[in-house]
Amino acid sequence: MRCPRSSRTPSEHRFHVWLANDYDPASYPAALRKPVPPVRWRGPVTEMTDLVLSRVDAEQLT
């Protein structure tokens, strides 16, 4: 994943990538009842998803 208007990756800008939504329709009812904070993502992005960029260096955003 590259940043818009830049050849550098988010991590080169000192951002960490977090997975916020996997777009799986089956996950929505549970997410509405009990939202889960974004989880740190270290793998490649291979399908549509919402990502959060943060400079927080932790395993989970609260």
N, C-alpha and C positions, 0 to 999 in steps of 0.2 A: 504494500500500500504506500502510495506517495502522497505528499501534501499538495493541494492545489497550488499552482504557480511556483512550484519548487521541485528540485530534483532530489531533495532530502526526504528521508522517512520521518514519521512522527517521533520515533525514538532519538533521531539525530537532533531534533528540536527539544529534547528532554521531556517529551510527552509519553505517557503510558497509555495503552489501548485497553479499553474495557468493553466487554460484550454486554449490551443492554437489552436486546430483543432478538429472538431467533426466528420470528415470523411464523412459528408453528401454531396453527389455529388451536390445537389442543392445549397449548400452554396458557391461553388467555383467561379462561375462567379462574384458574388457580392464582394467576398473577393479579387479577382484580380483587380477589379475596384477601390475599397476603402478598403484597409486592416484595420482590427480592432485589436488593441492591445490585448494581452491575458487578460482574466478576472479571478479574484481570484476564486478558486474552493474550496468549503468546504465540499462537499458531497462525498460519496463513488465513486470510479471508477468502473463502472459496464459494460463498453464496450470499444472497441478499441478507443483510442484517443491519441493525443500528449499533453504532459504536460510539463510545464516549471517550474523548481525549482528556487526560488530566495529568497534571504534574505530580499528583500524589503517588508516592511509591509504596503501595500496600497491596495485599492480596484481595481486599474487598473495600469498595467505597461505602461509606455510611452516610 
